[in-house]
Amino acid sequence: MSKFGSLAEVCADNPGAFLGTDEAREEGALDPADLATVEQALTELGYVSVPEELLESDYEGPSALEHFAARPTWWTRFFGLW
C-alpha cells in the first residue's frame, strides 16, 4: 500500500521478481483467479492498483532522494524505501 493514499501494487512475488502480473501469469507463478480476487478486494476497499511496469519507470520529479544510489522510480516515489 502506498504512503500517498489509496494506491496499491499487486505482484506475484517480491516487487521486481516479475515484470508485472502478465509475466507472472505466463510463467505460472500467478493464478488469474487469485489475481481477480485480489483486484476485486482492492477495488471494494477503495484502492487503485498501479501496474508494476509503470512503477519501475524513472521518476524525474522533485525528490529528497539525493542519497539514493540507484535511479529513483515511481515505486520509490509512491511506496518509499525499505
SULZI-V686790 format. One record per residue. N is the residue number from 1. RES is the residue in one letter. PHI is phi in degrees with one decimal (none if undefined). NEAR is the number of other C-alpha atoms within 8 Angstrom. Layout:
n=N res=RES phi=PHI near=NEAR
n=N res=RES phi=PHI near=NEAR
This chain:
n=1 res=M phi=none near=7
n=2 res=S phi=-80.5 near=9
n=3 res=K phi=-80.0 near=7
n=4 res=F phi=-111.6 near=7
n=5 res=G phi=95.5 near=5
n=6 res=S phi=-95.3 near=9
n=7 res=L phi=-100.1 near=11
n=8 res=A phi=-141.0 near=11
n=9 res=E phi=-111.7 near=9
n=10 res=V phi=-110.0 near=10
n=11 res=C phi=-140.4 near=10
n=12 res=A phi=-76.6 near=11
n=13 res=D phi=-147.4 near=7
n=14 res=N phi=-59.0 near=6
n=15 res=P phi=-52.2 near=8
n=16 res=G phi=94.8 near=7
n=17 res=A phi=-66.4 near=7
n=18 res=F phi=-130.3 near=11
n=19 res=L phi=-87.1 near=10
n=20 res=G phi=95.9 near=10
n=21 res=T phi=-70.6 near=13
n=22 res=D phi=-61.0 near=7
n=23 res=E phi=-63.0 near=9
n=24 res=A phi=-62.4 near=13
n=25 res=R phi=-65.1 near=11
n=26 res=E phi=-60.7 near=7
n=27 res=E phi=-89.3 near=7
n=28 res=G phi=79.2 near=7
n=29 res=A phi=-91.1 near=8
n=30 res=L phi=-140.1 near=11
n=31 res=D phi=-80.1 near=8
n=32 res=P phi=-57.6 near=7
n=33 res=A phi=-67.3 near=6
n=34 res=D phi=-63.4 near=8
n=35 res=L phi=-61.4 near=9
n=36 res=A phi=-61.6 near=8
n=37 res=T phi=-63.0 near=8
n=38 res=V phi=-65.4 near=9
n=39 res=E phi=-61.2 near=9
n=40 res=Q phi=-64.1 near=8
n=41 res=A phi=-61.9 near=8
n=42 res=L phi=-62.2 near=12
n=43 res=T phi=-61.4 near=9
n=44 res=E phi=-63.5 near=7
n=45 res=L phi=-86.0 near=6
n=46 res=G phi=89.0 near=7
n=47 res=Y phi=-93.4 near=10
n=48 res=V phi=-111.0 near=9
n=49 res=S phi=-83.6 near=10
n=50 res=V phi=-104.8 near=10
n=51 res=P phi=-61.1 near=10
n=52 res=E phi=-58.7 near=14
n=53 res=E phi=-59.8 near=8
n=54 res=L phi=-68.0 near=8
n=55 res=L phi=-66.6 near=10
n=56 res=E phi=-83.6 near=9
n=57 res=S phi=-77.4 near=8
n=58 res=D phi=-62.6 near=8
n=59 res=Y phi=-104.7 near=9
n=60 res=E phi=-114.8 near=5
n=61 res=G phi=-82.7 near=4
n=62 res=P phi=-61.4 near=4
n=63 res=S phi=-155.3 near=6
n=64 res=A phi=-102.1 near=4
n=65 res=L phi=-104.8 near=6
n=66 res=E phi=-58.7 near=6
n=67 res=H phi=-76.2 near=4
n=68 res=F phi=-72.2 near=7
n=69 res=A phi=-69.3 near=5
n=70 res=A phi=-92.5 near=4
n=71 res=R phi=-66.8 near=7
n=72 res=P phi=-68.6 near=11
n=73 res=T phi=-119.2 near=11
n=74 res=W phi=-63.6 near=12
n=75 res=W phi=-60.2 near=9
n=76 res=T phi=-60.8 near=9
n=77 res=R phi=-62.4 near=10
n=78 res=F phi=-88.9 near=9
n=79 res=F phi=-113.2 near=10
n=80 res=G phi=83.3 near=8
n=81 res=L phi=-99.5 near=4
n=82 res=W phi=-87.5 near=2
